[in-house]
Amino acid sequence: MKQFLRNFIIIALISFIFQAAWEYLSCGLFYAMDTKTATSPLMWSATFGDVMMTVTLYVILSFVNGNSNWIVNKWKSKEYIIISLYALFLSFYFEISALYSGRWAYSEAMPLFPNTNIGLIPVIQLLILFPFTFFISKFIIKAINK
């Protein structure tokens, strides 16, 4: 349990750093909204949601692998497949939901998936930052274990 909690906290912190940076950098370029600053409640809400999705993915993969320290082992194709499907599903779900409810809108600069109104940038965000967060966390956890 101690190992799980340590990994969980490290992953949450690394995720927060990367997700907050991504939200801050992409918001002004790709979203059409009144508050485009890092202090906006919407940006903090999006960042917190991204972190929660990341740690939930860690928990799912811990369950699938039967090991909370799976992250330091050599990853198999199942980890990559689960990460990719999870990222695609959640990014599409949250973008559709937010656009439909009017929570946010895209600027003209946002590239869209062909034949959809779904922005490409938020999907790429999760596809890149989930594995990148785990990859960086893996090195930190290995360094702590030495």
C-alpha positions in Angstrom: 0.0 0.0 0.0 2.9 2.4 0.8 4.4 1.7 -2.6 1.0 2.4 -4.3 0.5 5.6 -2.4 4.1 6.8 -3.2 3.6 6.1 -6.9 0.2 7.7 -6.9 1.5 10.9 -5.4 4.5 11.1 -7.8 2.3 10.4 -10.8 -0.2 13.1 -9.6 2.5 15.7 -9.2 4.2 15.0 -12.5 0.8 15.0 -14.2 -0.2 18.3 -12.6 3.0 19.9 -13.9 2.6 18.7 -17.5 -1.2 19.1 -17.7 -1.1 22.6 -16.3 1.6 23.6 -18.7 -0.3 22.2 -21.7 -3.6 23.8 -20.6 -1.9 27.2 -20.2 -0.1 27.0 -23.5 -3.0 25.8 -25.6 -5.8 27.8 -24.1 -4.9 31.1 -25.6 -4.3 29.7 -29.0 -7.0 27.1 -29.5 -10.0 28.1 -27.3 -12.4 31.0 -27.7 -13.3 32.1 -24.2 -13.4 35.2 -22.0 -10.9 34.0 -19.4 -7.6 32.8 -20.9 -5.4 33.2 -17.9 -3.8 30.6 -15.8 -5.9 31.7 -12.8 -9.2 31.1 -14.5 -11.4 28.5 -12.7 -12.0 26.7 -16.0 -8.2 26.1 -16.6 -7.8 24.9 -13.0 -10.8 22.7 -13.4 -9.5 21.2 -16.7 -6.1 20.6 -15.1 -7.5 18.9 -12.1 -9.7 16.8 -14.3 -6.7 15.8 -16.4 -4.7 14.8 -13.3 -7.7 12.8 -12.0 -7.9 11.0 -15.4 -4.1 10.2 -15.2 -4.2 8.8 -11.7 -7.4 6.8 -12.5 -5.5 5.3 -15.4 -2.6 4.4 -13.1 -5.1 2.6 -10.8 -6.7 0.8 -13.7 -3.3 -0.4 -15.0 -2.3 -1.4 -11.5 -5.5 -3.5 -11.3 -5.0 -5.0 -14.8 -1.3 -5.9 -14.0 -2.0 -7.0 -10.4 0.9 -4.9 -9.4 1.0 -1.2 -8.2 4.6 -1.1 -9.3 3.9 -2.1 -12.9 5.2 1.3 -14.0 8.9 0.5 -13.3 8.7 -2.7 -15.4 9.1 -3.0 -19.1 5.7 -2.1 -20.5 3.9 -4.6 -22.7 1.6 -3.8 -25.6 -1.5 -4.1 -23.3 -0.3 -1.0 -21.4 0.0 1.0 -24.6 -3.3 -0.2 -25.9 -5.2 0.6 -22.7 -3.5 4.0 -22.4 -4.4 4.9 -26.0 -8.0 3.7 -25.9 -8.5 5.4 -22.5 -7.1 8.7 -23.9 -9.2 8.5 -27.0 -12.4 7.7 -25.2 -12.0 10.3 -22.5 -10.8 13.1 -24.8 -13.7 12.5 -27.1 -16.2 12.2 -24.3 -15.1 15.4 -22.5 -14.8 17.5 -25.6 -18.2 16.5 -26.9 -19.7 17.1 -23.5 -18.0 20.5 -23.0 -18.9 21.7 -26.5 -22.5 20.6 -26.2 -23.0 22.2 -22.8 -21.2 25.4 -23.9 -18.5 25.0 -21.3 -15.9 26.0 -23.9 -15.6 26.7 -27.6 -12.7 26.5 -30.1 -11.0 29.3 -31.8 -10.5 29.2 -35.6 -7.0 28.0 -35.0 -8.1 24.6 -33.5 -7.6 21.8 -36.0 -10.5 19.4 -36.0 -10.8 15.7 -36.7 -12.1 15.2 -40.2 -15.9 15.3 -40.4 -16.3 16.1 -36.7 -16.4 19.2 -34.5 -13.9 17.6 -32.1 -10.6 19.5 -31.6 -7.4 17.6 -32.4 -5.3 19.3 -29.8 -7.1 18.0 -26.6 -7.0 14.5 -28.0 -3.3 14.7 -28.8 -2.8 16.1 -25.2 -4.0 13.0 -23.5 -2.4 10.6 -26.1 1.0 12.3 -25.4 0.8 13.3 -21.7 -0.5 10.0 -20.2 2.4 7.9 -21.4 4.9 10.8 -21.0 3.8 11.3 -17.3 4.2 7.6 -16.7 7.6 7.5 -18.4 9.0 10.4 -16.3 7.4 9.0 -13.2 9.0 5.7 -13.9 12.5 7.3 -13.8 11.7 9.1 -10.6 10.3 6.0 -8.9 13.4 4.0 -10.0 15.7 6.7 -8.6 13.9 6.6 -5.3 14.0 2.8 -5.1 17.9 2.8 -5.4 
